[in-house]
Amino acid sequence: MEIIAEHGHVLLILGCIFAFFMAWGIGANDVANAMGTSVGSGALTVKQAIIIAIIFEFAGAYLAGGEVTSTIRKGILDPALINDRPDLLVFGMMAALLAAGTWLLIASMKGWPVSTTHSIVGALVGFAAVGISVDAVNWAKVGQIVASWVVSPLLAGTISFALFTSVQRLVLDTDNPFKNAKRYVPVYMFFVGFMIAMVTILKGLKNTGIKLDFGLGSKFLNGLPVAAIAGLIVAIIGGMMLSRVKEEANSSGNRFANVENLFAILMIFTAAAMAFAHGSNDVANAIGPLAAIASVIGSGGEIAGKSALPSWILVLGGIGIVVGLATYGFKVMATIGRKITELTPSRGFAAELGAATTVVFASTWGLPISTTHTLVGAVLGVGLARGIGALNLKVVGNIFMSWVITLPAGAGFAILFFFLFKGIFS
């Protein structure tokens, strides 16, 4: 208690700095991966992708970032074992943020697409198991998170495989691909708008105080008509944009060139959906530990079971993410978009929408999945739709190896920083 009373303001300032550093790493690494499909397929330029990501990443982080934050903060560690030593929790959360941020900086400099969720969870488990007690870790919750790292790429891959298969059957493999693309692309746009609206209604409105009640019972049922209207608006706007695209003779002989132009328009919407979904899920990796630090210091050393999440923490996390993408995202952005499999706008659309749908579901359930794993699974699903030969298995193997290294790296750095902070302030 004395350490919290004496150094509380300094610890909170350091926590904010480390959380911003961690959020910067998320933007430089994870968001770059999320936008990589759009850039790699040629649907968006790097500048356009960054602008879209800045807007929708921040919106997702601020409007829909609360549910996953509670899982990261309260689900992995058992605060009951350190009720009499709140300073250890503060040191540990600071160490976890700095450790994860450091690893993400190293990975981003190397161009490795790693999991920010792996990084922060490994850091939390490392400091808790070594600095406090093995019993302080909720191993059952860690097991659920580890399982999600397997389930999420499989689910995203399945959804993306199904989406691209539908594109092949309804559009690409027909006698008139351009005509059928104009017919079916607005339907896909509807689903993108519907999905963004539903996650905003189910989760985001909790942070705004707005409640929807049409007398239909559950929040889900009350949200359906609003989401359907949002989906229709997106489909109508997209249809108007599509109407301006004309079928032109292509000298290259590629009969799908005009169709891909239509899907390039669609990818503007899927890129926005992916950015929103990513912001809603991965902001927790940066602000969850900071929320715990702020709660302990704000209460004078009491480790509360539940506490309100201040909006300024969500804003800090959102700003950190977009700054990271804008300043250093170019280093990692090409990895998923160009090296796993050859992407076109139609393939990139299926991968992005499949990944975004998976991340939105996970965010709604409060399950902190890895967006990197999800997106890789989605891109693999799209590649497999064209056969195993469409995949660069060497690159896939290297990506998997970087995932294996991430968790112990986060844990090792966290243990080092934890004892460093403990020595300085104790």
N, C-alpha and C positions, 0 to 999 in steps of 0.2 A: 504493500500500500504506500509506503514511504517513497519508493522509487517513482510510482505513478504521480504522487502529489508533487514531488520535487522536479521531475523531468517531463511531466505530461505534455506540455506544449511542444517541447523539442521532439518528443517521440511522435506526436501527431503530425508535425511538419515533415519529419523524415518519412513517416508512413505515407503521406500524400505524395512526396517526391518519388518514393519507390513504386507506389501504385501507378503513378503517371508513367514511370519508366517501363513497368510491366505492360501497361496499356499500349505504350509506344511499340513495344515488341510484338504485341498482338497485331497491331496495324501493319508493321513492317513484314511480318511473316504470314500470319493466318489470313489477313484480309487480302494480301497479295495473291495467296492461293485461291481465295474465293473469286477474285476478279480475273484470275489467269485464264479461265475458260473463255471469257468474253474477248480478251485480248488475243489469246492464242488462235481462236477461230477467225479472227479478223473482223468480228462484228463491231468491236469498239476499239478506239485508239487508247493508248495508256492514259492520256489526259482525260478522255471522256469517262473511262472506267473509274479514275480517281474521283472525279466530280460526283458521279453517281454514288460511289461508295461513301464519300464524305456525308452526303445528305442522308442516305438510308441507314448507314451504319450508326450514325448518331441517333436517328429516330428509333431504331430498334433497341439500342442500348438504353435510351432514356424512357421510352414508352413501355418496353416489354422486357426489361432486364431484371426485374425483381425476383421472379420465381426461382431461377437458377442460382441467384446470389445466395438465397437462404440455404440451398443444398450444399454449396461449397463451404459456407461458413459454419453451419451447425451440424451437418451430416457426417463429416469425416472425423472430427475431433470430439472427444468427450470432455466438455469444460468442467464437469463435476470433479474431476481428479485434480484440477489446479485452481479451485475456488479460492484457496488461501494464498496463491501465488499468481495474481493477474499479470505481473510483470513478465512472467515466462511466456504467457500467451501473446503479449504485445511483441516481445522480442522475436518469438517464433513467427508471427505473421509478418513482421518486418523482414525477417530473414527469408521467408518464403517468397515474398514479392521481389526482393533484390536478387535472389537465386534464380527464379524463373525469368526475370528480366535479363539477367546476365547471360543465361543460356540462349534465350531468344536472340540476343544481340550477336552472339557467336554464330548461331545457326544462320541468321539472316546474312551475316557477312560472308558465310560460306555458300549461301544460296540453297541451304537445306530446308525443305518444307517439313517442319516438325509440329507437334501438337502442343498448343499452349495449355490445354487441359492436362495432358501428361506432365508438363513442366510444373504447374502449380500444385497438382495433386501429389506428385513425387516429392516436391519441396515440403509440403505440409506433413506428409507421412514421415519424411526423413527427420525433420526437427522434432516432431512429437515422439517418435519411437526412441530416438537417442537422447534428446534433451529433457524429456519428461518421463515417459514410461511407455512400454509397448502396449500396455492396456489403455493408454490414452487415445489410441487409434481405433476408430470404429471399423474393424476389418470387414464386417458384413457389408457396410456401405461402400467401402473400397472395392469389395468384390463385385457389387452391382455396377460400379463405375467401370471396372475392368471389363465386365461382360458387355457393357454398352459400347466399348471400343471395338468389340467383335461384331455386335449386332448392328451398329449404325452403318458401317460400310456395306454390310450384306443387304440391309434394308434399302439404303440409297442406291446400291447397284441394281437391286431388283426393280425398284421404281423407275430408274433411268433406263434400264433394259426394256421395260414394258413401254415407256414413253417413246423411245426411239423406234421400237418395233412398230408402234402405232403410226409413227411418222412415215416409216417405210411403206406400210401397207396402204395407208390412206392417201399418201402424197407421192413419195419418191418412186414407188414401183407401179404407178398408174400410167395410163396412156397420155394424160395431160397433167403433169405435175404442177405446173404454174396455176392452172385453173383450180385444182383441188387444194393447193396451198392457200389460195385466197379464201376458199370455202372453210377450211378447217383451222387455220391459224387463229382467227378470232375466238374459236372455242378454247384453244390452249390459253389465250390471253385471259379469258374469263376465269379459268382455274387459277392463274397467277394472282389476279386481283382478289379473288375470293379467299385465297390462302393468306395473303397479307392482311386482309381485313379481319379474318377470323382470329389470328394470333393477337392482333391489336385489341380486339374486343374482349377476348378471353383473358388476356394478361395485362395489356398496356393500360387499359382504363383504370386499373387499380392505382396507378400512380397519378392519375389526373382527378380522381373524385367523381368522374362521370359514370352514371349507371344507366344501363338500358333495361327497361322493363315493359314489355308489350303484353304481359299477362300470359306468356307461353310456358312459364315454369322455370327451367334451368337457364343459366347464363348462355349455355351453348345454343339452346333453341331460340332464345331472344336474339342471339347474334346472327342466326342464319339469314333472315331477310335482309339485314343491313349488309352482310357480306355478299349476298347475292346481288344487291344493287351495286355495290362497289365493283364486283366482277363484271357486271353489265357495262358500267361506265368505262372500265379499262378496255373491254372488248369493243365498245363503240369507238373510243378514241383510237385504238389500234386499227380498227377497220377503216377509219378515215385516213389514217396514215398509209395503210395498205393500198387504198384506192388510188393513191398518187404514184404507186409503183407500176410501171408499164413493162410488159414483156418485150424484151429487145433481142434482136438477133445476136448470137454470141459466136465470135470468130474462132474461139477455142474448140468449139464442138461439144462443150459440156452442156448437156440438156438440163442440168440442175442449177446452172448459174443463176438464173432468174429466181428460182425457188429459194436458193440460199439467201438472196437479197431480202426476201420476205422474212425468213427466219432471223436475219440480222436485225430487223426491226423488232421482232419478238424478243430477241435477247436483251434489248434495252429493259424490258419489263422483268425478265427472269434475273438479270443482273441486279436490279433493284430489290427483287424478292430475296435473292441470296444475301445481299448486303444487310437487309433488314433482319433476316433470320440469324445471320452471323452475329450482328450486334446484340440481338436479344439474348443469345446464348453465351457468347464468349466474353462479354463485358464482366460477367461474374468472376472470371479468373483474376481480374485486376481489382475489382472493388469489393469482392467478398472479404478478403483479409483486411482491407482498409476499413470496412464497416465494423469488423470485430474490434480493431484498434480504436476507432472512434467511440464505440459503445463502451469499452472498458475505461477509457480516459474520461469520457463525458460523465460517467457515473462515479468517478472517483476511485475506481478499482474494482467495482462490482462486475462480475461476469454474468450477465443476464441471459436467461434462456431465450428470450425474444426481445428484439428492439427494433424500432422503426428505422428504415433505411433513408437517410437524408438525401434529398434530391441533388444536393451539391456533389455528392459522391458519384451518382450516376452521370452528372455532367462532366466531372473530372475524367471518369473512365471513357466516356464518349469522345471527349476532345483528344485524349491521349491516343486513342485508336486511329482517329482520322489524321492526326499529325504523323504518326508512324507510317501510315500508308503513303501520305503525300511526300514525305522526306526520304524514305528508304524502301518503299514497296517494290520499286522497279527491280530490285536485286533477285527477288524470289518469284515474281509474277509469271515468268516464262516457264517455270518448271512443270506445273501441272498442265498448263495450256498447250504446250508444244512437245513435251518429251515422252509422255506415257503412250499416247496414241494420236494420230492425226485428227484434228478437230475441224469441223466445218460449223457454220452457224446452227444447222439443224441438230448436229450432234452435241454442240455446246449447250443448246437450249435444253435438250433432254437431260444432260448431266446437271446443269444448274437447277432446273426445276425439281429434279429428283433429290438433289442434295438439300435444297432449300426446304422442301416438304419434310424431309427427315429431321432437319435441325429445328423446324417449327414445332413438330410433334414432341421432340425431346425437350425443347424449352417449355412447352405447355405442361409437360409431365414433371418438370423440375429435374431432369436427368442431364448432368453435365457431360455430354458427349464431346468428342473431338471433331471439330469442323473439318480439319485436315483429313482425318480418316474417312469422314463422310464423303467429302468431295472426291478423294481418290477412289473410293468405292463406286461413286457415281460415274466417274470417267472410265473406270474399268468395265462397268456395266455397259456403257455405250460402245466401248471397244469390242467387248465380247459379242455384241449384237452383230458385228461384222466378222466374227471368228477370232480365235486365239492368236492367229498370225498378225492381227492388227495391233497387238500390244507390244511395246518394247519391254520385254521381261527383265532385261538388265537394269533399266531405270526403275522399274517397279521394285526389284530386289533392293536396290540402293535406298529407295524411299523407306521400305520396311526396316532396313538396318538403322536408319536415322531415328525411326520411332523407338526401336529397342534401346538406343543409347539415351534417349531423352529423359526417361523416368529416373534412372540412377544418377544422371547428371544433375537434375533438379534436386534430388535428395542430397547429393554430396555437397553442392554449393550451399544448400540451406543449413546443413549441419555446421559447416565452416562459419557462415555468417551469424548463426544463432549464438555460438560460443563467443564470437567476436563482440556482438552487441551486449551479451551478458557480462563479458569482462569489462567493457567500457562503462556501462551504466551501473553495474553492481559493485 
